[in-house]
Every structure is written in C-alpha cells, then in structure tokens.
Amino acid sequence: MEMQENKAYSCSDFLSWGMLALLFVYMLSLNFLMPLHRDDYWYSLIWGTMDKLAVWPDVFQSMYAHYLTHGGRMTAYVVLSSFLLAGKFWFNLFNSFMYVALIVLMYWHSQRQLTWRFQPHVLLLLITFTWLGLPHFAEVTIWMAGSCTYLFTAVLILTFFLPYHFQALGRGLWQGGFWASLSMLILGVLAGWGIENTSATTAFVSVCATFYFYKKKQLQTWMLTGCFGAVLGMVMLVAAPGNYVRFDDSKTKVLYHFTNLIAAGAEALLYVLPVVLFLLLAWRVLRACHEKGAAAATENRKLDGTFIFSSVMTMAAIAFFLLSYSNGHFFSTWLGPLLIAKVAVPLGVATPRLQVQLFNTLSGLEEMLIYLLTITQLYRYAFTKLSLRKKDLRGARSGWGEIMAVHPACWHVAAWLALALFNHFVMVASPRFPARATFGSVTFLLIATAGVFTVPEVRQYFLETARRKYMALFAVLVLLPMMAATLNQYVTIHREDGARMAYVREMAAQGATELEVAPISIKNRVLRHVYFEDLNNSVSRDLLCNYYGLKTIKLKE
C-alpha cells in the first residue's frame, strides 16, 4: 500500500492523531456503558431454539437456521453472534476501532490519498459531520446488533473500494498476483454479503469499475475476483430462503415502497442538514471564486438590522426550548395533550397506540428544534457575512457545467453524491425502509462533502485563511456539549440497567417467571445518540423474557 509519509512530524500530525485517539477512547467508553439490548438477546440464542450459544459450532448452527428462516445478512450476524459468544469486552474494543476506521477510510476516499498525515481541520469537520449526520447514531454505531449490521459492513465496503478507487487515480495498491486476487475475492464476498442496499451498491460499483478498466486495457485478475466476490455475496444475501419467509409476512402495496423511500429520506435529511448546507456553501464559494477570482476570498458583508433582529428572535426561541429541555420538557408536555384533544379526538384517531407514538415523537422535540434552529442560524450568518446568499450571486453567469469543466475535482464529489443517491433509491425494492438503513447513503454523502477540500479554490477559501479557526470553533461548540450529554445519559443507563439486570439474573436463577422492575429514568435521546427502548416496548420485553426463561416482566408504575 502506497502511503504519503515524510520524516518530520508536525504539530498538525500530532493534533490529528490525538483527535483520533480521543475519539477511540470516547467510543470505547460508550460501548462499555451500553448494555446488551433487544436483538442482542435474540442472537445470543441458537436461532429457532431457546438454547444459548455455548461453543463456536453453535454460531454456525444458529446462522444456518437464520439463513433458511429469517434472512441472509451473514457477514454482520456471524460477527455479532461470535462476539456475543466471546463476550462484550472484546466487542467494545473491536467496535471502537471500527468507528475510527470508518473516519479514516472516509478521509482517504474523500482526499484521494492514503496517508497518516491528516489535515486536522478536515478531519475534525469529518468527525463532526459523522457525529451529526449518521442516522440513529446509537443504533448503528454503539448498539451491538446495529453496529455489526451497519458500521462493520460499511468499513468492509469502503476497504473493498480502496483498490478500485486508487487504481482509477493511477496509484494502484495491488501489484497483482495470487494473494491480491484471493484477498479481493474474500473481501468482495464479505462486503457483498452485508445488507441489501449497500450490497447492491457494492456489486454495482465493482462491475462498473471492472468494465472501466477492461475498456482502458488495464484489467487485472484481482479486479475480476473482487467483482465476482461482490456479486456472489449479493446473490447469497438476496437468495436466502429466509428473506422470502419475511417478505411473505410483510407484503405491502407498491405505492408504499415509494412513500417509505420519501419518509426515510426526509428523516435522514434532518440529520444531514448541516452537511447539505455546507455542500451548498462550498458550491457558492466555488461559484464566487470562479466569477470574482481571489477577491471572493476576502469579501465580508456588514450585517444589517433585519438580519440582527431575526437572529435575536431565533436566539430567543433557542433559549426558550433550552429552558423547556432542562425543566421537564414543559413545552412538549403541554403540546402533546393539546394535539390529542384538538386534532386526534375530533378526527376520531385518538387511539392508545397513537398516544404512545406521539409521546415518543415529542420526547425529542425540544432537542431537535434546538439543533435545527442553531444549525440554521449558523449557516444564515455564514451565507450573509460572506456574501454568498443567492441574491449575492444573482449576476453570476457561469453554469454548473462550465464550473465543473474548469474544476475537475468537482467530478469526484459528484460521483460520491451519485453513489449516495443510487444507494438510497435501491431501497425502493424493500417493503420497509427504516431511517437507519440510510447509513450507507449518508456515508457516501460524507465522503462527497469532505471531498470539496480537494478543489483548490475551496481548500484555499476555508483552510488557508482564518476561516479554518471558525470551522474548528463550530465543530467544538457542536461536538462537546452533545458528547458530554450523551456520555452522561449512558452512565445513567449503565448504572440503572446494571442494577436491574443483576436482580433479573438472581430471580431467574431462583426459578421466578414473572418479575416487576423499575423503569430506566432516561427519556431524552440526544438526537438519537442514545438508544434504549425500555421494557414497556414489546420487543425489548419479549426478547429479554426469552433469554432468561421468563413468562413476563413489567415496569413498576
């Protein structure tokens, strides 16, 4: 593997490595604090039985039954079952490393260079956008079952893409030979046998890349074996008999496939809003630089009274929602019953299920509004202060085609954006599309976003001026409060669930079959960075009961 290295290390190098080390330690802390939850108990049993995994052959027996009766995600679930057998201690180390590996791989792909000498501002922005943008963060990066399904398979896919990507850049990683071909075959099967939409994307990319190198007369054996492995993995995933058992149980109208696509995309957009706004900001910077030249890099607008007044009102709204958030959520507590009484009851839809769903939705209302208002205000300030509003560029005559032709690095960004969209629309084939399944699409979007720094004008505008300090300040102000709040919530969950589970294990060992336990006090999720569905959720309750041989377990009133 070709790496860009120099002998002398700089402060930027140590700063970047320090950020990655701290990120590893932080994620390790969250992983240790996160208990086994929901599907973790399910996969701790040999599939289709009430017997717990005890020896390694049990894992393969369980996965064989799973493949035949439930689904074909073998790469993810073999790893999950193996760690459930080995112990969560080893998973915690592994998963924290996987998260850091995801950041590094996204950096390499976005900057088009394999290096341990990271640009610290780009790395920090990528860490920040990953924290904000990944859908249902805790479910896909901390929870054991979800992380094996999404985080681990994404790392495999980005690793699989590396040889193809850098070969296209003219900096091949493989010299050919038997071991390269075998490695790509195995990696292709594992990456293709992951989850449905990213599996299809992986196979698609490998086929297109192989055909491209064939047309360029640069085809090598490892490209063919990698492509074959990815397609084979996808076929093994899709052809699993268990998929069709589940499909028969969840048939929906074709229309719902498209509405699910829209709903999942809309929810994902809430998380990636700062990423999308930054992409728009970078595009307008490029347009301004293309039209005005270097003068665009120094232009700053004086803020007018209208902007100042609207900003004061926005800050007042943020302060109000912060007050509600820290004082028992009085706003959402007032809003919920009002919506039931004034909307649901007159419409005749005020069912107990709707009330529970409404409560779950409103439980995160304040923090979501704080997040959206803060992000919007920061970007409004940036667009206004830097004279990058739409009306500021109204006189610009250059179209996107002309700009892309002058700045070829933009095509790299566009390719990753196209891949994100392709990965999203592949899910139209699925009858269900939970927002967490946009993980792959968001990952490709994050690579595209960091990729804007390979455009010289954008890089100069943000990284070679004092603006890099403001970027770093933005990242720190967003990350530190959210990370601190998330860690605090997990400390509470670890303490309360630990005491509760000790009681459950003790009573189950004594032969008790009906238990009553105290609820977990945590109600806020910090933008989905905390994941814990308490035992009033039927899935959480039933899976725990199955694992411990209980008839029922309920929460104290």
C-alpha positions as CSV (number, residue, x, y, z in Angstrom):
1,M,0.0,0.0,0.0
2,E,1.4,3.4,-1.0
3,M,1.3,5.9,1.8
4,Q,2.2,9.6,1.8
5,E,4.8,10.0,4.5
6,N,7.5,12.5,5.4
7,K,10.2,12.0,8.0
8,A,9.5,15.2,10.0
9,Y,6.2,15.2,12.1
10,S,4.4,18.4,12.6
11,C,2.0,19.7,15.2
12,S,-0.8,19.1,12.8
13,D,0.1,15.4,12.7
14,F,0.1,15.0,16.5
15,L,-3.1,17.0,16.7
16,S,-4.8,14.7,14.2
17,W,-3.6,11.6,15.9
18,G,-4.7,13.0,19.2
19,M,-8.2,13.6,17.9
20,L,-8.4,10.0,16.6
21,A,-7.1,8.6,19.9
22,L,-9.6,10.6,21.9
23,L,-12.4,9.5,19.6
24,F,-11.4,5.9,20.2
25,V,-11.4,6.4,23.9
26,Y,-14.7,8.2,23.8
27,M,-16.4,5.5,21.7
28,L,-14.8,2.8,23.9
29,S,-16.5,4.5,26.9
30,L,-19.9,4.5,25.2
31,N,-19.5,0.9,24.2
32,F,-18.6,-0.3,27.7
33,L,-21.6,1.7,29.1
34,M,-24.1,0.3,26.6
35,P,-25.7,-2.9,27.9
36,L,-26.9,-5.8,25.8
37,H,-30.2,-4.8,24.4
38,R,-33.1,-6.2,22.3
39,D,-31.7,-8.1,19.3
40,D,-28.5,-8.8,21.3
41,Y,-30.5,-11.3,23.4
42,W,-32.2,-12.7,20.3
43,Y,-28.9,-13.6,18.7
44,S,-27.4,-14.9,22.0
45,L,-29.7,-17.9,21.4
46,I,-29.3,-20.6,18.8
47,W,-31.7,-19.4,16.1
48,G,-35.1,-21.0,16.4
49,T,-34.4,-22.5,19.9
50,M,-34.2,-21.4,23.5
51,D,-30.7,-22.7,23.9
52,K,-27.9,-20.1,24.5
53,L,-24.8,-20.0,22.4
54,A,-22.1,-22.1,24.3
55,V,-19.4,-23.1,21.8
56,W,-18.3,-21.9,18.3
57,P,-20.2,-24.6,16.3
58,D,-23.4,-23.2,17.9
59,V,-22.8,-19.9,16.0
60,F,-22.8,-21.7,12.6
61,Q,-25.8,-23.9,13.5
62,S,-27.6,-20.7,14.5
63,M,-26.7,-18.8,11.3
64,Y,-27.6,-21.7,9.1
65,A,-31.1,-21.8,10.6
66,H,-31.3,-18.0,10.4
67,Y,-30.3,-18.1,6.7
68,L,-33.1,-20.6,6.0
69,T,-35.9,-19.0,8.1
70,H,-35.2,-15.3,8.6
71,G,-32.6,-13.5,6.4
72,G,-29.3,-13.7,4.7
73,R,-27.1,-11.0,6.3
74,M,-24.4,-13.5,7.2
75,T,-21.4,-11.2,7.4
76,A,-23.0,-9.0,10.0
77,Y,-24.7,-11.7,12.1
78,V,-21.8,-14.2,12.1
79,V,-19.7,-11.4,13.6
80,L,-22.4,-10.4,16.1
81,S,-23.0,-14.0,17.2
82,S,-19.3,-14.6,17.6
83,F,-18.9,-11.6,19.8
84,L,-22.0,-12.5,21.8
85,L,-20.3,-15.8,22.5
86,A,-16.8,-14.4,23.1
87,G,-18.0,-11.6,25.4
88,K,-18.9,-7.9,25.1
89,F,-15.5,-6.8,26.3
90,W,-13.9,-7.9,23.0
91,F,-16.7,-6.3,21.0
92,N,-16.2,-3.0,22.8
93,L,-12.6,-2.8,21.6
94,F,-13.4,-4.0,18.1
95,N,-16.3,-1.7,17.6
96,S,-14.5,1.4,18.8
97,F,-11.7,0.6,16.4
98,M,-14.3,0.1,13.6
99,Y,-15.7,3.6,14.2
100,V,-12.2,5.2,14.0
101,A,-11.5,3.1,10.9
102,L,-14.7,4.5,9.3
103,I,-13.4,8.0,9.8
104,V,-10.0,7.2,8.4
105,L,-11.4,5.4,5.4
106,M,-13.8,8.3,4.6
107,Y,-10.9,10.7,4.9
108,W,-8.7,8.6,2.5
109,H,-11.5,8.3,-0.1
110,S,-12.5,11.9,0.1
111,Q,-9.0,13.4,0.0
112,R,-7.9,10.8,-2.6
113,Q,-4.7,10.0,-0.7
114,L,-3.6,7.2,1.6
115,T,-1.8,9.0,4.4
116,W,-1.4,9.1,8.1
117,R,-0.7,12.8,7.9
118,F,-4.2,14.2,8.2
119,Q,-5.2,17.8,7.7
120,P,-6.6,18.4,11.2
121,H,-9.4,20.8,10.2
122,V,-10.7,18.5,7.5
123,L,-10.5,15.6,9.9
124,L,-12.3,17.5,12.7
125,L,-15.1,18.6,10.3
126,L,-15.5,15.0,9.1
127,I,-15.7,13.7,12.7
128,T,-18.3,16.4,13.4
129,F,-20.5,15.7,10.4
130,T,-20.3,12.0,11.0
131,W,-21.5,12.5,14.6
132,L,-24.4,14.7,13.4
133,G,-25.2,13.0,10.1
134,L,-25.3,9.3,10.7
135,P,-29.0,8.3,11.1
136,H,-30.0,7.0,14.5
137,F,-26.4,7.2,15.6
138,A,-26.6,5.0,18.6
139,E,-28.4,2.2,16.8
140,V,-25.8,2.0,14.0
141,T,-22.6,2.6,15.9
142,I,-23.0,1.7,19.6
143,W,-25.7,-0.9,19.9
144,M,-24.2,-4.3,19.4
145,A,-26.6,-5.7,16.8
146,G,-27.0,-2.5,14.9
147,S,-23.3,-1.7,14.8
148,C,-22.4,-5.1,13.4
149,T,-25.1,-4.6,10.7
150,Y,-24.2,-1.1,9.6
151,L,-20.9,0.2,10.9
152,F,-18.9,-3.0,10.4
153,T,-20.3,-3.7,6.9
154,A,-19.6,-0.1,5.9
155,V,-16.0,-0.4,6.9
156,L,-15.7,-3.6,4.8
157,I,-17.2,-1.9,1.8
158,L,-15.0,1.2,2.0
159,T,-12.0,-1.1,2.4
160,F,-13.1,-3.1,-0.7
161,F,-13.5,0.1,-2.7
162,L,-9.9,1.3,-2.0
163,P,-8.0,-0.7,-4.6
164,Y,-10.5,0.2,-7.3
165,H,-10.6,3.8,-6.4
166,F,-6.8,4.3,-6.3
167,Q,-6.3,2.3,-9.4
168,A,-8.6,4.7,-11.2
169,L,-6.5,7.6,-9.8
170,G,-3.4,6.0,-11.3
171,R,-2.0,5.0,-7.9
172,G,-2.6,1.3,-7.7
173,L,-2.4,-0.5,-4.4
174,W,-2.1,-4.0,-5.7
175,Q,0.8,-5.3,-7.8
176,G,-1.3,-8.3,-8.9
177,G,-0.6,-12.0,-8.1
178,F,-2.4,-14.8,-6.3
179,W,-2.7,-13.2,-2.8
180,A,-4.1,-10.0,-4.2
181,S,-6.7,-11.9,-6.2
182,L,-7.6,-14.1,-3.2
183,S,-7.8,-11.2,-0.8
184,M,-10.2,-9.3,-3.1
185,L,-12.3,-12.4,-3.7
186,I,-12.8,-12.9,0.1
187,L,-13.3,-9.2,0.8
188,G,-15.7,-8.9,-2.1
189,V,-17.8,-11.8,-0.7
190,L,-17.9,-10.3,2.8
191,A,-18.7,-6.8,1.5
192,G,-21.4,-8.1,-0.9
193,W,-23.0,-10.3,1.8
194,G,-23.7,-7.4,4.1
195,I,-27.0,-5.6,4.0
196,E,-29.3,-5.2,1.0
197,N,-28.9,-1.7,-0.4
198,T,-25.2,-1.3,0.2
199,S,-24.6,-4.9,-1.1
200,A,-26.3,-3.9,-4.4
201,T,-24.2,-0.7,-4.5
202,T,-21.0,-2.7,-3.8
203,A,-21.7,-5.1,-6.6
204,F,-22.7,-2.3,-9.0
205,V,-19.5,-0.3,-8.3
206,S,-17.3,-3.4,-8.7
207,V,-18.9,-4.3,-12.0
208,C,-18.7,-0.8,-13.4
209,A,-15.1,-0.4,-12.2
210,T,-14.1,-3.7,-13.8
211,F,-15.7,-2.8,-17.1
212,Y,-14.0,0.6,-17.0
213,F,-10.6,-1.0,-16.5
214,Y,-11.3,-3.5,-19.2
215,K,-12.1,-0.7,-21.7
216,K,-8.9,1.1,-20.6
217,K,-7.0,-2.1,-21.2
218,Q,-5.8,-2.1,-17.5
219,L,-7.8,-5.1,-16.3
220,Q,-6.1,-7.2,-13.7
221,T,-7.0,-10.5,-12.1
222,W,-7.8,-9.1,-8.7
223,M,-10.4,-6.8,-10.3
224,L,-12.2,-9.8,-11.7
225,T,-12.1,-11.8,-8.4
226,G,-13.2,-8.8,-6.4
227,C,-16.1,-8.2,-8.8
228,F,-17.0,-11.9,-8.8
229,G,-16.9,-12.0,-5.0
230,A,-19.1,-8.9,-4.6
231,V,-21.7,-10.2,-7.0
232,L,-21.6,-13.7,-5.4
233,G,-22.0,-12.1,-1.9
234,M,-25.0,-10.1,-3.1
235,V,-26.6,-13.2,-4.7
236,M,-26.1,-15.2,-1.4
237,L,-27.7,-12.4,0.5
238,V,-30.7,-11.9,-1.7
239,A,-31.3,-15.6,-2.4
240,A,-31.5,-16.5,1.3
241,P,-34.8,-18.5,1.8
242,G,-35.4,-16.6,5.0
243,N,-35.8,-13.4,3.0
244,Y,-38.9,-14.7,1.3
245,V,-40.4,-16.0,4.5
246,R,-40.2,-12.5,5.9
247,F,-41.3,-11.0,2.6
248,D,-44.5,-13.1,2.7
249,D,-45.2,-11.8,6.2
250,S,-44.6,-8.1,5.2
251,K,-46.1,-7.7,1.8
252,T,-47.1,-4.1,1.1
253,K,-48.6,-2.2,-1.8
254,V,-46.0,-0.9,-4.4
255,L,-47.0,2.6,-3.6
256,Y,-45.8,2.2,0.0
257,H,-42.3,1.3,-1.3
258,F,-42.1,4.8,-2.7
259,T,-43.6,6.6,0.3
260,N,-41.2,4.7,2.5
261,L,-38.4,6.0,0.3
262,I,-39.5,9.5,0.8
263,A,-40.1,9.2,4.5
264,A,-36.7,7.7,5.2
265,G,-35.0,10.3,3.1
266,A,-36.9,13.1,4.9
267,E,-35.8,11.8,8.3
268,A,-32.2,11.3,7.2
269,L,-32.3,14.9,5.8
270,L,-32.9,16.2,9.4
271,Y,-29.6,14.6,10.5
272,V,-27.5,15.6,7.4
273,L,-28.9,19.2,7.2
274,P,-25.6,20.7,8.3
275,V,-23.8,18.5,5.8
276,V,-26.1,19.6,2.9
277,L,-25.8,23.2,3.9
278,F,-22.0,23.0,4.0
279,L,-22.1,21.5,0.5
280,L,-24.2,24.4,-0.7
281,L,-21.8,26.8,1.0
282,A,-18.8,25.2,-0.7
283,W,-20.6,25.3,-4.1
284,R,-21.4,29.0,-3.7
285,V,-17.8,29.7,-2.7
286,L,-16.7,28.0,-5.9
287,R,-19.1,30.0,-8.0
288,A,-18.0,33.2,-6.4
289,C,-14.3,32.4,-6.9
290,H,-15.0,31.4,-10.5
291,E,-16.7,34.7,-11.2
292,K,-14.8,37.1,-8.9
293,G,-11.4,35.4,-8.5
294,A,-9.4,35.9,-5.4
295,A,-11.5,38.9,-4.3
296,A,-14.2,36.5,-3.3
297,A,-12.0,35.1,-0.6
298,T,-11.8,38.4,1.3
299,E,-15.3,39.8,0.8
300,N,-17.3,40.3,4.0
301,R,-20.7,42.0,4.3
302,K,-21.8,44.2,7.2
303,L,-24.8,42.7,8.9
304,D,-28.0,44.8,8.5
305,G,-30.7,45.5,11.1
306,T,-33.1,42.9,9.6
307,F,-30.6,40.1,10.0
308,I,-29.8,41.2,13.5
309,F,-33.4,41.3,14.5
310,S,-34.2,37.9,13.1
311,S,-31.1,36.5,14.7
312,V,-32.2,37.8,18.1
313,M,-35.6,36.2,17.7
314,T,-34.0,32.9,16.7
315,M,-31.7,33.0,19.7
316,A,-34.7,33.8,21.9
317,A,-36.5,30.7,20.5
318,I,-33.4,28.6,21.2
319,A,-33.2,29.9,24.8
320,F,-36.9,29.0,25.3
321,F,-36.5,25.5,24.1
322,L,-33.3,25.1,26.2
323,L,-35.4,26.2,29.2
324,S,-38.1,23.6,28.4
325,Y,-35.5,20.9,27.8
326,S,-33.9,21.4,31.1
327,N,-37.1,21.8,33.1
328,G,-39.1,18.7,32.4
329,H,-39.9,19.3,28.8
330,F,-42.9,21.6,29.7
331,F,-43.4,22.7,26.1
332,S,-43.7,19.2,24.6
333,T,-45.7,18.0,27.7
334,W,-48.2,20.8,27.0
335,L,-48.2,20.3,23.2
336,G,-49.0,16.5,23.3
337,P,-52.3,16.6,25.2
338,L,-53.3,19.6,23.1
339,L,-52.8,17.8,19.8
340,I,-54.7,14.8,21.1
341,A,-57.6,16.9,22.3
342,K,-57.8,19.4,19.4
343,V,-56.7,17.2,16.5
344,A,-56.8,13.5,17.2
345,V,-60.1,13.3,19.1
346,P,-62.1,15.4,16.5
347,L,-60.7,13.2,13.8
348,G,-61.6,10.0,15.7
349,V,-58.0,8.7,15.7
350,A,-57.1,9.1,19.3
351,T,-56.1,5.5,19.9
352,P,-53.7,4.4,22.7
353,R,-51.2,3.4,20.0
354,L,-51.3,6.9,18.6
355,Q,-50.8,8.5,22.0
356,V,-47.7,6.3,22.6
357,Q,-46.3,7.2,19.1
358,L,-47.0,10.9,19.7
359,F,-45.3,10.8,23.1
360,N,-42.2,9.1,21.6
361,T,-42.1,11.7,18.8
362,L,-42.5,14.7,21.1
363,S,-40.0,13.4,23.7
364,G,-37.2,14.6,21.4
365,L,-39.0,17.8,20.1
366,E,-37.0,20.4,22.1
367,E,-33.6,19.0,21.3
368,M,-34.5,18.6,17.6
369,L,-35.7,22.2,17.4
370,I,-32.6,23.5,19.3
371,Y,-30.5,21.6,16.8
372,L,-32.3,22.8,13.7
373,L,-32.5,26.4,14.8
374,T,-28.9,26.5,15.9
375,I,-27.6,25.0,12.6
376,T,-29.8,27.2,10.5
377,Q,-28.7,30.4,12.4
378,L,-25.0,29.5,12.0
379,Y,-25.4,28.9,8.3
380,R,-27.5,32.0,7.8
381,Y,-24.7,34.0,9.4
382,A,-22.1,32.4,7.2
383,F,-24.0,32.9,3.9
384,T,-24.8,36.5,4.9
385,K,-21.4,37.5,6.2
386,L,-19.5,36.0,3.3
387,S,-21.8,37.5,0.7
388,L,-22.8,34.0,-0.5
389,R,-26.6,34.4,-0.5
390,K,-28.5,33.5,-3.6
391,K,-29.1,37.2,-4.4
392,D,-25.5,38.0,-3.9
393,L,-24.6,35.7,-6.8
394,R,-27.5,36.7,-9.0
395,G,-25.2,38.3,-11.5
396,A,-23.1,35.1,-11.9
397,R,-23.5,33.8,-15.4
398,S,-21.4,30.6,-15.2
399,G,-23.4,27.4,-15.2
400,W,-22.6,24.2,-13.3
401,G,-21.3,22.5,-16.4
402,E,-18.7,25.3,-17.1
403,I,-17.6,25.3,-13.5
404,M,-17.3,21.5,-13.4
405,A,-15.2,21.6,-16.5
406,V,-12.8,24.2,-15.1
407,H,-12.6,22.4,-11.7
408,P,-12.3,18.6,-12.5
409,A,-12.1,17.7,-8.8
410,C,-15.8,18.5,-8.6
411,W,-16.5,15.4,-10.6
412,H,-15.0,13.4,-7.7
413,V,-17.5,15.0,-5.4
414,A,-20.4,14.4,-7.9
415,A,-19.5,10.7,-8.2
416,W,-19.9,10.1,-4.5
417,L,-23.1,12.1,-4.4
418,A,-24.5,10.0,-7.3
419,L,-23.5,6.9,-5.4
420,A,-25.3,8.1,-2.3
421,L,-28.5,8.7,-4.4
422,F,-28.2,5.3,-6.1
423,N,-27.8,3.6,-2.7
424,H,-30.9,5.3,-1.4
425,F,-33.1,4.5,-4.4
426,V,-32.1,0.9,-4.4
427,M,-34.3,0.6,-1.3
428,V,-37.4,1.0,-3.4
429,A,-37.3,-2.8,-3.8
430,S,-37.8,-3.2,0.0
431,P,-41.2,-3.2,1.7
432,R,-39.7,-1.5,4.7
433,F,-37.1,1.3,4.9
434,P,-36.2,2.4,8.4
435,A,-34.1,5.6,8.6
436,R,-31.1,3.7,9.9
437,A,-30.9,1.9,6.6
438,T,-29.7,5.3,5.0
439,F,-26.4,4.7,6.8
440,G,-24.6,3.7,3.6
441,S,-26.0,6.7,1.6
442,V,-25.1,9.1,4.4
443,T,-21.5,7.6,4.5
444,F,-21.1,8.3,0.7
445,L,-22.6,11.8,1.2
446,L,-20.0,12.5,4.0
447,I,-17.2,11.4,1.7
448,A,-18.5,13.8,-1.0
449,T,-18.7,16.6,1.5
450,A,-15.1,16.2,2.7
451,G,-14.1,15.8,-0.9
452,V,-14.8,19.5,-1.6
453,F,-11.5,20.3,0.0
454,T,-9.7,18.7,-2.9
455,V,-11.0,21.6,-5.1
456,P,-8.1,24.1,-4.8
457,E,-10.3,27.2,-4.6
458,V,-12.5,25.7,-1.9
459,R,-9.5,24.5,0.0
460,Q,-7.8,27.9,-0.1
461,Y,-11.0,29.7,0.9
462,F,-11.6,27.6,4.0
463,L,-8.2,26.2,5.0
464,E,-5.7,28.8,4.0
465,T,-7.4,31.7,5.7
466,A,-8.6,32.5,9.3
467,R,-11.8,30.8,8.4
468,R,-10.3,27.4,9.4
469,K,-10.4,28.7,13.0
470,Y,-14.1,29.4,12.8
471,M,-14.7,25.9,11.3
472,A,-12.8,24.4,14.3
473,L,-14.8,26.5,16.7
474,F,-18.1,25.5,15.1
475,A,-17.1,21.8,15.4
476,V,-16.0,22.0,19.0
477,L,-19.1,24.0,20.1
478,V,-21.4,21.4,18.4
479,L,-19.5,18.3,19.5
480,L,-18.5,18.9,23.1
481,P,-22.0,19.6,24.6
482,M,-23.6,16.8,22.7
483,M,-20.9,14.3,23.5
484,A,-20.9,15.2,27.2
485,A,-24.7,14.9,27.3
486,T,-24.6,11.5,25.5
487,L,-21.9,10.2,27.9
488,N,-23.9,11.3,30.9
489,Q,-27.0,9.5,29.7
490,Y,-25.1,6.3,29.1
491,V,-23.6,6.5,32.6
492,T,-27.2,6.6,34.0
493,I,-28.3,3.7,31.7
494,H,-25.3,1.6,32.7
495,R,-25.9,2.2,36.4
496,E,-29.7,1.6,36.4
497,D,-29.8,-1.2,33.9
498,G,-26.9,-2.9,35.6
499,A,-28.7,-3.0,39.0
500,R,-31.9,-4.1,37.3
501,M,-30.3,-6.9,35.3
502,A,-28.5,-8.2,38.4
503,Y,-31.9,-8.6,40.0
504,V,-33.3,-10.3,36.9
505,R,-30.5,-12.8,36.8
506,E,-30.8,-13.5,40.5
507,M,-34.6,-14.1,40.4
508,A,-34.4,-16.1,37.1
509,A,-31.8,-18.4,38.8
510,Q,-34.2,-18.9,41.6
511,G,-36.9,-20.0,39.2
512,A,-39.1,-16.9,39.1
513,T,-41.0,-16.4,35.9
514,E,-42.9,-13.1,36.5
515,L,-41.0,-10.0,37.5
516,E,-41.6,-6.3,38.1
517,V,-38.7,-3.8,37.8
518,A,-38.2,-0.1,37.9
519,P,-38.1,1.8,34.6
520,I,-35.0,3.4,33.3
521,S,-35.1,7.2,34.1
522,I,-33.6,8.3,30.8
523,K,-36.1,9.8,28.5
524,N,-34.0,12.0,26.2
525,R,-32.1,10.5,23.3
526,V,-29.8,13.5,22.4
527,L,-30.7,13.4,18.7
528,R,-30.7,9.5,18.7
529,H,-27.2,9.3,20.1
530,V,-28.7,7.4,23.0
531,Y,-30.6,4.2,22.2
532,F,-32.6,2.3,24.8
533,E,-36.1,1.0,24.4
534,D,-37.4,0.2,27.9
535,L,-39.4,-2.9,28.8
536,N,-42.8,-1.3,28.1
537,N,-41.7,-1.9,24.5
538,S,-43.0,-5.4,23.5
539,V,-39.8,-6.3,21.5
540,S,-37.5,-5.4,24.4
541,R,-39.7,-7.2,26.9
542,D,-40.2,-10.4,24.9
543,L,-36.6,-10.9,23.8
544,L,-35.4,-10.4,27.4
545,C,-38.0,-12.9,28.7
546,N,-37.0,-15.5,26.1
547,Y,-33.3,-15.2,27.0
548,Y,-33.9,-15.6,30.8
549,G,-36.8,-18.0,30.5
550,L,-39.4,-15.6,32.0
551,K,-43.1,-15.5,31.3
552,T,-43.4,-11.8,31.6
553,I,-41.6,-8.8,33.0
554,K,-43.2,-5.4,33.5
555,L,-42.3,-2.0,34.7
556,K,-43.4,-0.6,38.0
557,E,-45.9,2.2,37.8
